[in-house]
Amino acid sequence: MLLVTFAVAAVLLALLTPFSPDGTGDYRATATEIPDYRVNKLGERDHELTVDSAALGRDGMVRILLPEGWKPGSGPWPVLYLLNGCCQAEYDSWITQGEAARLTAGYRALVVVPEVGTVGFYSDWRDGPGWETFHLTEVRQILESEYGASDRRAVAGLSMGGFGAMSYAGRHPGMFQAAASFSGVLHTRDGNGGVEWLLRRNGESSAKLWGAPQDPAWAAHNPTDLTGKLRDVRLFVSSGDGSPGPLDGPTATQDDGEAALLRQAQAFAERARADGANVTVDFYGPGTHTWPYWRRGLERALPMLMGSIGAAP
């Protein structure tokens, strides 16, 4: 009886293990109830969820694109998370501008587009919302219990969402089988201060996010510092060089921001390969920090992303 008691206690302790603050723990959800949520059915395969999020301290929004054949109680279904960039008016811009519904039609996976605020950086803030917990605990609980989600997952994102994809995959080994970044922020400690500038421009500060730039939390979230934990994740990295390209309009000019992100992507890919990761790069030359290139990036990455989680058409 004593041995049984110890065994039960060990199981309960495992279930109660939360995310490690430095990203070294496993990804098991804390033993909390599934968050309350409301569903707005926007279409036959399009659900919008309003989640009563304890991690955010308010309602959080999620769009879910359902695969053909989905019905309540069906599954298990692989999951593709699509992560938004910063500063966009619509949290679901992957659907409203990125044509995610068209691009993913036919793939047998749940496609999940969660809110991240204006400049949330896919992290649990020291003084602010817990986006990482919202996405990887609360939303995941709903997906698994109510939508039949399996443990096969891929994640992709643009700009700040590219950071989120690689940071999440590196911080939670085993959670994702594949990750993709399109013009992503992949080296937050490159010395250029881009993250701090972006936070200040949106009325926030790094002290509320990860602390001072020398704080270990910066490295604990930085994709380029996490490449050693990405050996078992298939990676796709794309970026342009900032010069006007074939998908730009006639008035496009040099985009220095995209050029800086290309340098980050190159540094990330080089270090990931040195650490033994499987990296596909698409450094396509001319191209700016705009939607036409991110849509094309997703289209090019989808066969790898979906194939990695067993969600072929």
Secondary structure as GFF3:
##gff-version 3
##sequence-region A 1 313
A	DSSP	alpha_helix	2	15	.	.	.	ID=ss1
A	DSSP	beta_strand	37	43	.	.	.	ID=ss2
A	DSSP	beta_strand	46	53	.	.	.	ID=ss3
A	DSSP	beta_strand	58	65	.	.	.	ID=ss4
A	DSSP	beta_strand	77	83	.	.	.	ID=ss5
A	DSSP	alpha_helix	93	96	.	.	.	ID=ss6
A	DSSP	alpha_helix	100	104	.	.	.	ID=ss7
A	DSSP	beta_strand	110	114	.	.	.	ID=ss8
A	DSSP	alpha_helix	131	133	.	.	.	ID=ss9
A	DSSP	pi_helix	134	139	.	.	.	ID=ss10
A	DSSP	alpha_helix	140	146	.	.	.	ID=ss11
A	DSSP	beta_strand	149	158	.	.	.	ID=ss12
A	DSSP	alpha_helix	160	171	.	.	.	ID=ss13
A	DSSP	beta_strand	178	182	.	.	.	ID=ss14
A	DSSP	alpha_helix	194	201	.	.	.	ID=ss15
A	DSSP	alpha_helix	206	209	.	.	.	ID=ss16
A	DSSP	alpha_helix	216	221	.	.	.	ID=ss17
A	DSSP	three_ten_helix	223	225	.	.	.	ID=ss18
A	DSSP	three_ten_helix	227	229	.	.	.	ID=ss19
A	DSSP	beta_strand	234	239	.	.	.	ID=ss20
A	DSSP	alpha_helix	256	274	.	.	.	ID=ss21
A	DSSP	beta_strand	278	283	.	.	.	ID=ss22
A	DSSP	alpha_helix	291	308	.	.	.	ID=ss23
###
